[in-house]
Amino acid sequence: MTMEVAVSGFQHQVGGHFGLLQCEGHVAKPLDARELAFYKQMAPRFRKFAPVYCGTIRVRASAAHKNGRLRLWSEKRGSSNPCHPGPAAGSGHRDFSETSSAIIMCTLQDMAAVMFRVNEEGRVEVEEGRDAHYWAANCQIKVVQRLLAAGSTGANFILLENVVHGMRRPCVLDLKMGTRQHGDDAPLEKQNAQRRKCAESTSAALGVRMVGMELYEESTSSYQFVDKMQGRRMDERHLRACLLRFVRGAGRARTAALRARLADLRATLAEATSYRFFSSSLLVAFDAALPDSPIQVRMIDFAHSTFDEFEGFSDVAYTDSDEGYIKGVDSLLDLIPATDDETAFEAAITADTLVISDIMRQSMADCSPVVSSREASPTPP
């Protein structure tokens, strides 16, 4: 009897254009051969900043119910999953399949994740009532449609550490780093398009731009969101205001840890010649429900990254440090307030209230809110 693992949409995806899935305490990302090779060959100095690479899986999708709900699954990888185990079997699992296969069921955390169905028109959509970021849903629907089209063949995914697994109120910030976003192998048309995006956003001037954010607001019991397109429209004032709101939620201790992590990353980048992280992002996450929990900082998205000994690819050889990425880290250290002086820190993180309100009033005039919100679902037990 085949052992299969339930797969669902990743609820806390806030940016990107590739839909992310999740299973057994991992994030599953559509496999890109170049990114896979980079994870395998990455130098130890950068490995400590990246999500843990846990191998690859093949995901399949099929309709399992008369109501159109889709079943996403992958074959079980051995008898256990030692790298990032989820809750023990039987701790709040449920059955969502009507097949005869033995299924490793979704955990309570997965139950709040993104599930899919096929509507009467034959289109994939997020199941009603699911608490999903609209940007995540749009990206993931495309991936699920491809899985359905692939039939029993399915598709391969890279399996990565899920840094928000187990968090009750994940707050997530996704920042596109560097002054250049195209890889060396990009066609001229794409190179020009990426240069325009950098010039029209904060990427060119600051080396960083907002890709997405979800932030839980205790005062309103709701999540605040920024999406990819809104991030592109931000100027430095917008970006600073959103960063201040994020670190206000994180608190002084976690902000100090974030600044220390950024300083460590900057030193590592400065010492690493030949590395380029074109179009990669920096992911920052913390749990708003647990003030004493650590803040997580990861470099992600390496499909266009390179270095001088990157086997299997004929890339341009660089001999210096990635100054574009370093510029972005320096900008973050300038924009995120220092924590040495508690009074000054508190003054800095509360100063964004009027700025955000002013930004939102301006945006409402052109129907393009920089920050949107939704009520949070009940915290899982």
N, C-alpha and C positions, 0 to 999 in steps of 0.2 A: 504494500500500500504506500503510495507516494506521500511524502511529508512536504507540505507546502507552507510558505510563510505569507501571511496577509500583508499587502502593500496598500498604502493610501496616499493621498496628496499631503504635501508638507505644509501645514497650516501657517507657519511663520516665515514663509518666503516673502520678502518685501521688495525684491528687485530682480533684475536679470530678465532674459527673454527665453531661457530654457526652463520648462516646468520641473520642479523638484518633487520627488516622492519620498516616502519614509517607510522604514520597516525595521523592527527589532532594535530600536535605539540608534538607527543610522539615518542619514540622508542619502538618497539614491539620485544621482545626477546622470542625465543622458551621456553615454560614453563618447568622449572625443579622444581620438588616438594620441593626439599631441599632448593633451592635458594629462592623460593616463601616463604617458612616458615621463612627463615632468614630475609627477608625484613620485614615480619610481626612482628617478635620478636626482631628485632635489638634494642639495647639500644639507648636512645636519644643522648647519647654522640657521637655515631657513625652515627646516622641518619643525623646529620647536614653535614656530609662529603659525604653522598651517594646521588644518584639521587632520586628524590621523586618517591615513589611507588604509582601508580595510578590505581591499580586493574589488572584485566585480561580481555582478549578478545579472541574470537574464529575467526580465519582467514580462509577463503576459497579461492580457486582459480578455474578458469574455462576459457576456450577459449571463447573470446567474438567477435572475428573478423575473417574474411576469411583470412586475412594476417597472422594469427597465434598469434596476440597479446593476452596476457593473462590478465584476469581481476582478481585482488586480492581485497577482500573486507571483511569488518566485519560489524555486525549490529550496528546501531547507539546507543550509550549509553545515552538514554534520549534525551531531547530536546536541551541540550547544553552540552558543555564540559568545566566546570568552572575551572578545575585545570590548564590546559595549553592550552588556546584557540588559534586557528589559526586565519588567517585573516577572516573578516566577509564574509558571503556568498555573492557572486556576485563580489568580488574583484579579478578579474582575474581568474575565474574558467573556466574549459573546460569540455566537455563531452567526455568520452572515452568508453562509454558503449552503446550497442544497445539493452539492455534489457528494460523491462517495469517498472522495479523497480525505485524508486526515489533514485538517487545517490548523496551523498555529494561529489562534484567534487574535483579534485586535485587543490591545490593552485599553484601559480607561482613557489614557492620554490619546490613543489613536482614535477613540470614539469621538473626540472633539475635533479630529482632523478632517481633511477634505475628502469626501466620498463623491462618487460620480454615478450618473444614470444617463440613459438615452431617452430623450423626450419623444413625443408622438411624431415629430418631424424627422426623427432619426439622428438628431444632433446630440453630442455629448454636452452635458451641463452639470454643474455642481448640484448635489442633492439639496433640496429645499430645507431650510432650517439649520444648515451647517454653518458654523461660525468661521468663515474664511475671509481672509484679505482678498479684496476683489482683484488685485494685481496677480496674486498667487493663483487664484482660480482661473484667470484668463490664460496664464502661461501653462498651467497644468492641463487644462482642457485640450490644448494642442498636442501635448505629449500623449494623452490618453487616446485621442483620435488616431494618432500614428500607431499606437499599440493595437488598437482594434483592427486597423487596416493590415497590420502585419500578421494577424491570426495566430496560429500556434507557434510561429517562429519567434514572436516577441521581439524584444530589443535589449541590448546590453546597457548596463548602468554602472557607473563608478560608485562604490560604497564608501561613504565618508562618516567620520564622527559627527554626531548631531550635538552641537554645543548647547542647545537649549533643551535637550531631552531631560525630563524630570522637573523643569521649571514650571511653576504654577501660573505666573504672570510674566511671560517672557517679554522683554523690551529689546528691540533689535534695531541696529543702525547699520546700513550698508553704504559704504563710501567708495566711489570710483577714484582710484589713485593714479597720479601721474599726469604729465602734461601732454602725453601722446597715447592714443587709444588703439591704433591699428598695428597689426603685426607686420613683419617684413614681407610676408607672402600675400598680403592683401592686394586685390586689384586696385588700379589707380582710382577708379570711381569710388570705391569704399574708402580709400585713403583720404580722398578729398572730402567725403561726407563726414568722416571722423574728425578731420581737422576743423570743419565748420562747427561740429558739435562742441569741440573743445573751446573754440574761439567765442562761441555764443553762450557758453556757460562759465562756471568758475574754474574749469579745468586748466585753461591756458594761464590764467593769472595766478591761481593759487595752487595748482597741482592736485586739486581734490574737488569733487562735486558730489552732491547728494544723489544716491541711487534710490534709496527707500528708507522708511523708518516706521516702526510701530512702537508706540509708547503708551503704557497704561497710566491713566490719570486717576489717582485714588479719590480726588475730590468729586469726580463725576462718574466714577465706576465705569469708565469707558476707555477705549483705545483711540489714540490719535494717530493718523497716518500721513505719510508723505510718499508719493509714488515716483516712479522713474521720470515721467514727463514733467511733473511739478519740480523735481530736482534740477532738471535742465534749465528751467526758467529762473532759478534762484540767482541773485547776485550775492556779493559777500555779506551784505546785511541780512538777507534771508538765511543764509547758511549759518552765520553766527547765532542768530536767534534760535534756530532749530537745535543746534549743538548745545546751546545753553539750556534749552528746555530738557534735552536728553540727560545732561549731566546733573541737572536739578533733580530729576527722578532717580538718578544713580546715587546721589549723595556724595559728601566730601571724601569719605574713605575710598569708595570705589573710583571716584574721579582721580584721586591721587594714584591709585594703582593703574588706571588707564594712562595717565601721563608718564608714569615710570615705564610702562610697556612700550609706549610710543618712543620714548628716549632710547630704550634698548633696541628697538627695531631700527631707528635711525642710525645708531652706531653700527649695527650689523650691515645695513645697506651701504654705508660709507666705506666699510672695509671689503665689501664684496665686489671685485671688478668682474666685468663681463656680463653680469646678470641684468636682464631687462624684464620687467613685469608689465608689459603692455596690456592695457585693458583689464588689469586685475583689480580686485576690490579689497577693502578692509572691513571685516565684520566685527561689530561690537555688540555684546549682549549681556543683560543682567536680569535677575528675577526681582520684579517689583514687590512680590509677596514676601520675600526674605531679605530684609535690609542688610543682614550680615553676610550674605552669600557673595562669592567673588564675582568680579566682572570678567567676561571672556573676550579676548581679542584674537582674531585670526585673519591671516592673509588667505584669500580665496580667489578662485577663477584664474586658472593658469593656462588656458587654451592658446594664448599668444605670448607666453613667457619663453625666455631662451637664456642660454649661457654658452660659453665657448666650447664646452665639452659635451654638448647635448647630442647624444648618439641617436642616429636615425633621421636627422634633419640637417639640411644644408642651409643654415641660417647665417645672417650677417654676423661677423665676429666683432664684439665690442670689447674695449680694453679699459674702460673707466667705470665708475659707479653709475647707478641709475639716478641721475640728478633730478629727473622729473618726479619720480616717486619721493625722493628725499624732500623736494620742495613741498609736496603735499603733506608730508609728516610735519615739516616745520610750520606749515600753515595751521595744522590742527593744534600744535603746541601753542601757537599764538592765539588761536580762537577759543580754546578751552582754558578757562581760568585756572591759575595756580591755586594750590590748596594750603600753602604754608600759613597764610593769615586767614583764620576762620571768618572774621568780620568782612574782609575784602571778598572772600569767596562767596559768602551769603549775599552780599550786595550785588556781585556780578551775576549770579544765577537767577536773581529775582528781577533783574533789570530788563529781561526779555519780554515780560508780560505785555507791556504797552507796545513793544515792537511787533510781537506776534499779532496782537489785535489790529495794529495798524496795517500790517501785511495782509491780514485776512480781509480787512475792509476794502483795501485796494483791489485785492484779487476778486472779491465778490462782484465788483463792478464789471469785470470781464468774464465772469462765470468760470473762473479757473482757480478754485481754492488751493492754496499752498498746503493747508492742513485740513484733512477731513477726519471724521470720527465715526465710531459705531459703539453701541453699548456692548460691554463685555458680557460673555456668557458666564454662568456660575462657575466658580473655581472648582476644578475637579478635586475629589477627596484625596 
